[in-house]
Every structure is written in C-alpha cells, then in structure tokens.
C-alpha cells in the first residue's frame, strides 16, 4: 500500500543538513510521513505509513552507525 500525503503539509528540513541545500526534508500528515530532496522540492517523494516510517528510521540509524565505525 502506498501512503498518501496531502498537498498542504509542512516540510521541515533535516537538522543534519549543515545549513546548506544538500539535505532531506520531512513532512508528516495524519496517516503518513514523507521525505524529499531539498534541492528538488517538486520532485519525487518517498511516503510511508507509520510502520514503514519506523522501519525506515531504524534502517537509517543502522546505516549511520556503520558509517561512523572507525572514524
């Protein structure tokens, strides 16, 4: 099932973007979460229901932990 996101959501920029325009933005509606590239606001978006968003967040955290090993 694809999560639907209404057009009137508020997009928030990631705090990890460092102030530049090279980060992701996140939006939340009543039943879905979505991410998009801050450089292409009209471009594609990934939308998730609550369970999918939780899985996505865990996967990002795991990947982030791996990339910091040995730094």
C-alpha distances in whole Angstrom, upper triangle without the diagonal:
4,6,9,13,16,19,21,20,23,22,24,26,26,29,30,30,34,34,34,31,29,27,23,22,20,18,17,16,16,12,11,14,14,17,19,22,25,27,25,23,22,21,17,15,13,10,9,9,12,12,10,13,16,15,15,18,20,20,21,24,25,25,27,29,30,31,34,35,39,39
4,6,10,13,15,18,17,20,19,21,23,23,27,27,27,31,31,30,28,26,24,20,19,17,15,15,14,14,11,9,11,11,14,16,19,22,24,21,20,19,17,14,11,9,7,7,8,12,12,10,12,15,15,14,17,19,19,20,23,24,24,26,28,29,30,32,34,38,37
4,7,10,13,15,14,16,16,18,20,21,24,25,25,29,29,29,26,25,22,18,17,14,12,11,10,11,8,6,8,9,12,14,18,20,23,20,18,18,17,14,11,9,6,5,5,9,11,9,10,14,14,14,16,19,19,19,22,24,24,25,28,29,29,32,34,37,37
4,7,10,12,11,15,15,18,20,21,25,26,26,29,29,28,26,25,22,19,17,14,12,11,9,10,8,7,9,9,12,14,18,20,22,19,17,16,16,13,11,10,7,8,8,12,14,13,13,17,18,17,19,21,22,22,24,26,26,27,30,32,32,34,36,40,39
4,7,9,8,11,11,15,17,19,22,24,23,27,26,26,23,23,20,16,14,11,9,8,6,9,8,6,8,7,11,12,16,17,19,17,14,14,14,12,10,10,7,9,10,12,15,14,13,17,18,17,18,22,22,21,24,26,26,27,30,31,31,33,36,39,38
4,6,6,10,12,15,18,20,24,25,25,28,27,27,24,24,22,18,15,13,10,9,7,9,10,9,11,10,13,14,18,18,20,18,15,14,15,14,12,13,11,13,13,15,19,18,17,20,22,20,21,25,25,25,27,30,29,30,33,34,34,36,39,42,41
4,6,9,11,14,17,20,23,25,24,27,25,25,22,23,21,18,15,13,10,11,10,12,13,12,13,12,13,13,16,16,18,16,12,11,13,13,12,14,12,15,16,18,22,20,19,22,24,22,23,27,27,26,28,31,30,30,34,35,34,36,39,42,41
4,7,9,13,16,19,22,24,23,26,24,24,22,23,21,18,15,13,10,10,9,12,14,13,13,13,15,15,17,17,19,17,13,13,16,16,14,16,14,17,17,19,22,21,20,23,25,23,23,27,28,26,29,32,31,31,34,36,35,36,40,43,41
4,6,10,13,16,19,21,20,23,22,22,20,21,18,15,12,10,6,7,6,10,12,10,10,10,12,13,15,15,18,16,13,13,15,15,13,14,12,14,15,16,20,19,16,20,22,20,20,24,24,23,25,28,28,27,30,32,32,33,36,39,37
4,6,10,13,15,18,18,20,18,19,17,19,16,13,10,8,6,7,9,12,14,13,11,11,11,12,14,13,16,15,12,14,16,16,14,15,14,16,17,17,21,20,17,20,22,20,19,23,24,22,24,27,27,26,29,31,30,31,34,37,35
4,7,10,13,15,14,17,15,16,14,15,12,10,6,5,5,8,10,14,15,13,10,9,9,9,11,9,13,13,9,12,13,14,11,13,13,15,17,17,20,19,16,18,20,18,17,21,22,19,21,24,24,23,26,28,27,28,31,34,32
4,7,9,12,11,14,13,14,13,13,11,9,5,5,6,9,12,16,17,14,11,10,9,10,11,10,13,14,12,15,16,16,14,14,15,16,18,18,20,19,16,18,20,17,16,20,20,18,19,23,22,20,23,26,25,25,29,31,29
4,6,9,8,10,9,10,9,10,7,6,4,6,9,12,16,19,20,17,14,12,10,10,10,7,11,13,11,15,15,16,14,15,16,17,20,20,22,20,17,19,20,17,16,19,19,16,18,21,20,18,21,24,22,22,26,28,26
4,5,6,9,9,10,10,10,6,6,6,7,11,13,17,20,20,17,14,12,10,10,10,9,13,15,14,17,17,17,15,15,16,17,19,19,21,19,15,17,18,15,13,16,17,13,14,18,17,15,18,20,18,19,22,25,22
4,6,7,8,10,12,11,9,9,9,11,14,16,20,22,23,20,17,16,14,14,14,12,15,18,17,21,21,21,19,19,20,20,22,21,23,22,18,19,20,17,15,18,18,15,15,18,18,15,17,20,18,18,21,24,21
4,6,8,10,11,10,7,9,10,12,16,18,22,25,25,22,18,17,14,14,13,12,15,17,18,21,21,21,19,19,20,21,23,22,24,22,18,19,20,17,14,17,17,13,13,16,15,12,15,17,15,15,18,20,18
4,6,6,7,6,5,7,9,12,16,19,22,26,26,23,19,17,14,13,11,10,12,15,15,19,18,19,18,18,20,22,24,24,25,23,20,21,22,19,17,19,19,15,16,19,17,14,18,19,17,17,21,22,19
4,6,8,8,8,11,13,16,19,22,25,29,29,26,22,20,17,17,14,12,14,17,18,22,22,22,21,22,24,25,28,27,29,27,23,24,25,22,20,22,22,18,18,21,19,16,19,21,18,18,21,22,19
4,7,8,9,12,12,15,18,21,25,28,29,26,23,21,17,16,14,11,13,16,16,20,21,22,21,22,24,26,28,28,30,28,25,26,27,24,22,25,24,21,21,24,22,20,23,24,22,21,25,26,23
4,6,7,11,12,16,19,22,25,29,30,26,23,20,17,15,12,9,10,14,15,18,18,20,20,21,24,26,29,29,30,28,25,27,27,24,22,25,24,21,22,24,22,20,23,24,21,22,25,26,23
4,6,9,10,14,17,20,23,27,28,24,21,18,14,12,9,6,6,10,11,14,15,16,17,18,21,23,26,27,29,26,23,25,26,22,22,24,23,20,22,24,22,20,24,25,22,23,26,28,25
4,7,10,14,17,20,24,27,27,23,20,17,13,11,8,6,7,10,12,15,14,15,15,17,20,22,25,26,27,24,21,23,24,20,19,22,20,17,19,21,19,17,21,21,18,20,23,25,22
4,7,10,14,17,20,24,24,20,17,14,10,9,6,6,8,10,11,15,14,14,13,14,17,19,22,22,23,21,18,20,20,17,16,19,18,14,16,19,16,15,18,20,17,18,22,24,22
4,7,10,14,17,20,20,16,13,10,6,6,5,5,8,10,10,13,12,12,10,11,13,15,18,19,20,17,15,17,17,14,13,17,16,13,15,18,16,15,19,20,18,20,23,26,23
4,7,10,14,17,17,14,11,8,6,5,6,6,10,10,9,12,12,12,10,11,12,14,17,17,19,17,14,17,18,14,14,18,17,15,17,20,19,18,21,23,21,22,26,28,26
4,7,10,14,14,11,7,6,5,7,9,9,13,13,11,14,14,13,10,10,10,11,13,14,16,14,11,14,15,13,12,16,16,14,16,19,19,18,21,23,22,23,27,29,28
4,7,10,11,8,6,5,6,9,12,12,15,15,12,14,14,13,10,10,9,10,12,13,16,14,11,14,16,14,14,18,18,17,19,22,22,21,24,26,26,27,30,33,31
4,7,8,6,4,6,9,12,15,16,19,18,15,17,17,16,12,12,9,10,10,10,14,13,10,13,16,14,14,17,19,18,19,22,23,22,25,27,27,28,31,34,33
4,6,5,6,9,12,14,18,18,22,20,17,18,18,17,14,13,10,10,10,10,14,14,12,15,18,17,17,20,21,21,22,25,26,26,28,31,31,32,35,38,37
4,6,9,12,15,18,21,22,25,24,21,21,22,20,17,16,12,12,10,10,13,14,13,15,18,18,18,21,23,23,24,27,28,28,30,32,33,34,36,40,39
4,7,10,14,17,21,22,25,24,21,21,21,19,15,14,10,9,6,7,10,11,11,13,15,16,16,19,20,21,22,25,26,26,29,31,31,33,35,39,38
4,7,10,14,17,19,22,20,18,18,18,15,12,10,7,5,5,6,10,9,8,11,13,13,14,17,18,18,20,22,23,23,26,28,28,30,32,36,35
4,7,11,14,16,19,18,15,16,16,14,10,8,6,5,6,7,10,9,7,10,12,10,11,14,15,15,17,20,20,20,23,25,25,26,29,32,32
4,7,11,12,15,14,12,13,12,10,6,5,4,6,9,10,13,10,8,12,13,11,12,15,15,14,17,19,19,19,22,24,24,25,28,32,30
4,7,9,12,11,10,12,11,9,6,5,7,9,12,13,15,12,10,13,14,11,11,15,14,13,15,18,17,17,20,22,21,23,26,29,28
4,6,9,8,7,9,7,7,5,7,9,12,15,17,19,16,14,17,17,14,15,18,17,15,18,20,19,19,22,23,22,24,27,30,28
4,5,5,6,9,8,8,8,10,13,15,19,20,22,19,17,19,20,16,16,20,18,16,19,21,19,18,22,23,21,23,26,28,27
4,5,6,9,9,11,11,13,15,18,21,22,24,21,19,22,22,18,18,22,21,18,20,23,21,20,24,25,22,24,27,29,27
4,6,9,9,11,12,15,18,21,24,25,27,24,22,25,25,21,21,25,23,20,23,25,23,22,26,26,24,25,29,31,28
4,5,5,8,10,13,16,19,22,24,26,23,21,24,24,21,22,25,23,21,24,26,24,23,27,28,26,28,31,33,31
4,5,8,9,12,14,17,21,22,25,22,20,23,24,20,21,25,24,21,24,27,25,24,28,29,27,29,32,35,33
4,7,9,12,14,18,21,23,25,23,21,25,25,22,23,27,25,23,27,29,27,27,31,31,30,32,35,37,36
4,7,10,13,16,20,22,24,21,20,23,23,20,21,25,23,21,25,27,25,25,29,29,27,30,33,35,34
4,7,10,13,17,20,21,17,17,20,20,17,19,22,20,19,23,24,22,23,27,27,26,28,31,34,33
4,6,10,13,16,17,14,13,17,17,14,16,19,18,17,20,22,20,21,25,25,25,27,30,33,31
4,7,10,13,14,11,10,14,13,10,13,16,15,14,17,19,18,19,22,23,23,25,28,31,30
4,7,10,11,9,8,12,12,10,13,16,15,15,18,20,20,21,24,25,25,27,30,33,32
4,6,8,5,5,9,10,8,11,13,14,14,17,18,19,20,23,24,24,26,29,32,32
4,6,5,6,9,10,10,12,14,15,16,18,20,21,22,24,26,27,29,31,34,34
4,6,5,6,9,10,11,13,14,15,17,19,20,21,23,25,26,27,29,33,33
4,5,5,6,9,10,11,13,14,16,17,19,20,21,23,25,26,28,32,32
4,5,5,6,9,10,11,12,14,15,16,18,20,21,23,25,26,30,30
4,5,5,6,9,10,11,12,14,15,16,18,20,21,23,25,28,28
4,5,5,6,9,10,11,12,14,15,17,19,20,21,23,27,27
4,5,5,6,9,10,11,12,14,15,17,19,20,22,26,26
4,6,5,6,9,10,11,12,14,16,17,19,21,24,24
4,5,5,6,9,10,10,12,14,15,17,19,22,22
4,5,5,6,9,10,11,12,14,16,17,21,21
4,5,5,6,9,10,11,12,15,16,20,20
4,5,5,6,9,10,11,12,15,18,18
4,5,5,6,9,10,11,13,16,16
4,5,5,6,9,10,11,15,16
4,5,5,6,9,10,14,14
4,5,5,6,9,12,12
4,6,5,7,10,11
4,5,5,9,10
4,6,8,8
4,6,6
4,6
4
